[in-house]
Every structure is written in C-alpha cells, then in structure tokens.
C-alpha cells in the first residue's frame, strides 16, 4: 500500500495588500520544514513549485479605480495570478489529491477555491481575523485580499468572479467563519443577514473552540470535502507576529491546533490555504514555523 499523496503549491503574491513581504511566505513555510513534517506523518509529498507571479515593481498602473468597478488595487494582476493558480492546480492536482497552497496574501484564495469548486461542492472554513467580504464599492482600502469571500460568492467585478468560469464558486451555506474580530461596517451589515456560520472570538471565548468546530462539521456533514483557508492573523499577534494586519485578541496556540486536529479527525479535509505569513515582520521565522505545525495538525499529525 502506497503512502497517501499531498501536493504543495507556492503562490508568492503580494498584490492583494499594501505591506510588502508576504511574497516570501512560501519560502519561509518551506524552510520551516513543512515537507519533512508531512513525510513523518506518512505522506508522499510532491512539491509542484511556485505559481509565476510578477514583481510589484513591474506594474506601471497599480491602483485601479473607476465609477463602474470601484476601488480594487492591482486588479488585472491579481486576476491573472488567480487564473494561473487555477490552471496549475488543474494541471498537477488529481481530483482526490490533498493539496497545501502556501501564500502570499489572501487574494490567492480566489484561484485556489475556484479550482477546488470545479471538483465539486466543498465546505469552506475561513479562519481569519477579518471577514474579507468587502467589494470594490465598500472597501475602505482598495485591497483585494479584503474582497475574496465576496468575489467567491459572485459579488464583484467580472475579473474576480469569473476565475475558472462565470458565477459564484460557493454558496453562503458552504462557508463557516471562525476567529473574526475586526470587521468593517459594511461587512458587519452584510454578515448580519448571511446564511454562513459566523463565529467571532466572543463565541470562541464563550463556547470553546471544540464546540464550535463540532458545529461546523455538523453543518458540513452532507458535503464530501472541506477546504480550510487559514490566515495567520487569526492567531493572536503574541503567537504569530509575522503578519501584515495583526489584531490583538486572537486564537491561542492551542486553540488553533485543537481546531486543526478536530477538523483532521473528520477525514474530510482535502485542501488548505495558509496565507499572510510576512517574514519581514516575523521573529526568527516563528510565524512560518507555526504555520507549518498547524498544517501538520490539519493533515493528521497526532500527539499520540
């Protein structure tokens, strides 16, 4: 019997936000020993390399803003990279392979989840301090990493919503948030009427991470697969300092690991984004090492 296969795809993109450095995230996570950790668990690991991403300095007109679309900085560049992610995933990932996508900023999930959705319905667990459900018309910043969920739901410019084909890639009922604590006013208003599961840090404090993880798995019981999109700013900055948008009051080290362990126990997790690791802001690669450790827990690493 052969070992189960997992593929690694790096996406060194930093067009989706303004703080430089997350383009080095894939290298930092690899250097933290992700592949060796997965091999010890029992996987055969194939590293597919990196999606090609141009440098920010090569872009002549970075800020996209007009009345029809709104504010969406680096819109053509983000869209093109996400199309490349979609194509590379289709080329090197078979239908039932496990895959870890290493970022890069969170805008890359437009590409990864479009590719995952093309293989059939999946539950999506968005582990993040932020909801990322602005549009170019509601965003206070113009940063596309804060518009990803809206675009995946089909709300946004065609350049973002048409990755891998026109139309929504997920339905609100397929989405569960956990770790939220920093929302813009339009996001708060939108989520108040959403059919998604929404667990803020208050719910985690009141009910505990294990109870909420069980609720999420119950919601996704009829779905064959789960995709986890892990923004490292979901963790408290004291645990994961190397992120571009840190927000105090996040997940503890053990809360994050317990969440990954419970999700792994479901046997449904097939894919992972781990994003927003910024080595420039990190301490001795601490955040990347935690990212690699959390990925290990999600794909089956056990204490005993």
Secondary structure, DSSP 8 states (H G I E B T S, - for coil): ----EEEEEEE---TTSSSTTGGGHHHHHHHTTHHHHHHHHT-EEEEEEE-----GGG-S----EETTTEE-TTHHHHHHHHHHHHHHHHHH--TT-EEEEEES-GGGHHHHHHHHHTTS--EEEEE-SS-----TTT-SS--GGGSHHHHHTT-S-HHHHTTTSSS-SS-GGGEEEEEE----HHHHHHHTT-SSEEEEHHHHHHH-HHHHHHHHHHHTTT-S-EEEEEEGGGB-TTT----SS--SS-B-HHHHHHHHHHHHHTT-EEEEEEE---GGGSSTTHHHHHHHHHHHHHTT----
